[in-house]
Amino acid sequence: MIVVTGAAGFIASCLVTRLNAANFNDIVVVDNFTSERKLANLTGKHLREYVDREEFFEWLEANHEQVEFIFHLGARTDTTEQNRDVLNVLNLEYSKNMWLACCRYQLPLVYASSAATYGSGTLGYSDDDALLPLLRPLNPYGDSKNDFDNWAVQQPEKPFFWAGLKFFNVYGPNEYHKGRMASVILHAFRQIQETGSMTLFRSHNPDYADGEQQRDFVYVKDVVEVCFFLMQNRRNSGIYNLGTGEARTFLDLTLSTFAALDRTADIRFRDTPEDIRDTYQYFTEADMSKLRSIGYDLPFTKLEDGISDYVRNYLVPGRYY
């Protein structure tokens, strides 16, 4: 059996599809299954069992001998969440319990970290362990992810294989439920369909022109391919960046979305909301050398190609992956 937490969410549900495609069908999905919008992400997939996240550790105690691998992708993923108690419970303490359980039962573990740990990027975007204590995230969400990364590498007892993945800006199918936290591509698609135009955040940093803010946008199909690789190659434990290694602008992204819809570009700008303005990242770009060094050699999808696939094969027909 393979366990996937956060399974009704965006990345995890796409991972379930990738596992099914490789004939892994004994999949135990773990989540809070009260959101009907998220449940659509699991429709039609081959699953063994649904387990509520509050009951998971009790379930694992009873079933650990049958479990082969755990992907812990469940978390409070709202980067605007200011309630540190919520983040500590869901992102820090739950992950600690998962780590300890994997040590106890000798289970391999891949867990979700985040590029939010890098903060403003003043120290660069290297996933070298030596930098972990020096990182200063810009929001409580990033703090919760960085706190766990630091805790994990300091543990005297570790799972026999483990990997933490620092996801950069992931986009792609199965994010319909994410609201404000959905990728800019989904927001652009909806705005263009409704109004014929797209509004981006204005730059409040003199070093960047409007729309020239840059992020490392990575297609979710590439993300789950890396997860699958790590499950198949259980060596070289550690924390790894997961982006493409190439920063692109929001203008690039938006123009590609218009092109995928065969529409003429009409891009406008508005002020960045004040509640995120001071913590807004203007540039992110993953250093991917560490993951490449352990043998991951598949290419990452070019932004234009990923957006074309996402828009034409999922957003326009309203399909799930």
Summary of the structure (lengths in Angstrom):
residues: 321
radius of gyration: 19.1
end to end distance: 21.4
largest distance: 57.4
contacts: 1053
relative contact order: 0.15
helix: 45%
strand: 17%
